[in-house]
């Protein structure tokens, strides 16, 4: 009898631990994809503030061989300058992002493959169109009920004319 009670209690404890670590992967995947698609909107709408608001206070950027932890105001300024200097023609995924989660559902990452086409004025004030192939990994962390981007590691190369 005593052994049966121990087994029952152990089963209840283990079940409650498993249930606490479960999360709705379908719901969280949709949330990460929503944030991913909003980034496109922010580029076309030139909304550097909303773009920067997706980043956590601990944000780290790895780009062009440089690791930085820009302040939110620096990110807004950088993207405002970038958004003001180009007209986006295309900011489209080549493939659907790969999304994976930590076992406890508090961390996620996306692997993104994207072509970006822009128009801009060069030094001679001529309109130039350019295409760039970007690939990056974004690491998301759940802060309360909200996902924020903690780190982005990005690479790019010009798209060669076909």
C-alpha positions, 0 to 999 in steps of 0.5 A: 500500500505504502509503495502504491502511494509513493508511485502515485505521488511520483507519477503526479509530480512527474506529470506536473513537471512535464506539463509545466515545461510544455508550450504551444509550439504551433502558437509560438511559431505563428507568433515568431512568423508574425514578428518576422513578417512585421519586419518586412512591413517596417522596411516598406513603411520606413518605420525604424522605431517599430523595427527597433522595438522588436529588439531586446535591451540585451540585443547583440549584432554580429555583422561584417566581422563586428560584434556590437551591442547598439543602444536602442537610440543608435539602432533607430538612428541607423535604420532611419538613415538607411530607410530614408536613403532607399526605396524598397522594391522587394524584401522577400524570403527565398525560402520559409524561415526555419524556426526552432525552439528550446525545450522549455519554449523560452528561446527560439531562433529563425534562419532566414534566406532573403532577397532585398531589392532597393532603389537609391541615389548614388553620388552622381545623383543617379537612380541605381537599383541593387539586389542583395542576398541576405542570410541571417540567424535571429535569436528570440527570447521570451520576456514575459509574454512577449518575444524579443530579438536578443541577437542577429548574426547576418551575412550578405552578398550582391546578387549576380546578374543572370 
